[in-house]
Amino acid sequence: MITEYFTFGQSHRHEINGTVYDKDVILRITASSPRAVMEGLFGNQWANQYFNEPRAQFFSRGVIELPDPDAKKLREERDCWIQTAKNLQAQVNGWEAERAELIAKINCRE
């Protein structure tokens, strides 16, 4: 197993299982391929990879350990949230279409 450390950029904020991963933390991952775990969880929404623990002075919440090294449960939860967001967006798009139809009907009556 290999241990590597990852940080997030100023605009990268993720919340998984109640834990916030953002610019204020260093994430320690111990796995056979830590970078693959990181990319599986966060895609390209992170900043730097370190092979030695970086100094925590710029990270107010310090080092946190990824609770599930194989990250399967976290990936499943992330995928569920992504699907939920897509479903909500489709619902909003439907409402926008209905709104546009109603506005067109109202404008025709005037």
N, C-alpha and C positions, 0 to 999 in steps of 0.2 A: 504494500500500500504506500502511496505517495501523499505527502501533505504539501499543499500549496495555499496561497493566500490571494484573495481577490478584493478589489475595491470598486465602488460605484461612483459614477460622475455626479455632478451637481444636480442634474435633472433626472437621474435614475432613482426611482423609488418603487419598491416592490413590497407587498405584504403577503406573507404566506403563513397560514396557521397562526395568525396573530403576531408574528415576528416581522418587524420592519427591517428591510435591507435597503440601506441608502448611503449617502455620502458620509455619514457619521460612523460607519462600521467597517471593520476588516473582516471578511468572511474566510474562515479556515475550513478547507475541505480536505478530508483524507479519503482517498479512493484510488482505484487502479488508474483512473484517468480523471483527475480533478477538473481539468479544463472541459472535458466532455460533460461532466456533471453540471458545471457552471453554464455552459452553452445550452444544455438541455433544459435547465430551469429558467434562465434569463435571456436566452438568445444572444443578441449583441448589445443588450442594454446594461452594460457594466463597463468599467474603465480600465483597470490594470490587473495584471497577474504577477505575483511575486513568488519566487522559489524559496525565499527566506522571509521570516516574519518582519514586516515593515514596522518602523517606529510608530507607535500609536498616538503621538502627540497631536496629530491633525485629525484624529478620529475620536470624537468625544465619547462614543459608546464603546470604543475599544474593539477587541477581537471577539467574535462570536463563532461558535462551531456550528456547522450545518448539522441539524439534528438527525437527518436520515441520509447517510452517505450515498446510497444508491439512488436517492431522490425520487423513487418511483411514485410514492404517495404524493409528494409535492408536485410532480409533473401532472399527475392525474387531477389534483385540485386546480392547478393552473389551467389545464385544458377545460375543466368544467367551468371556470370563471370566464374563460375566453368564449366558450359556447353560449353562456348566459348573456354576455355582452353582445354577441352577434344576434341572439334572439331578441334582446331588447332593442337593438338598432333596427331590426326588421319591423318590430312593432311600431317604433317611432316613425319609420319611413311610411308605414301604412297610414298612420294618423296624419302625417303631412300630406299624403295623397288625398285622403278624405277631406282635409281642410281645404286643399286647393280646389277640389270639386265643389265644395259648399260655397267658396268665395266666387267661383265662376258662375254658379247658379244665382247667387245674390246679385252679381254684377249684370246678369242678363235681365233680371227683373227691374232694374233701375232705369 
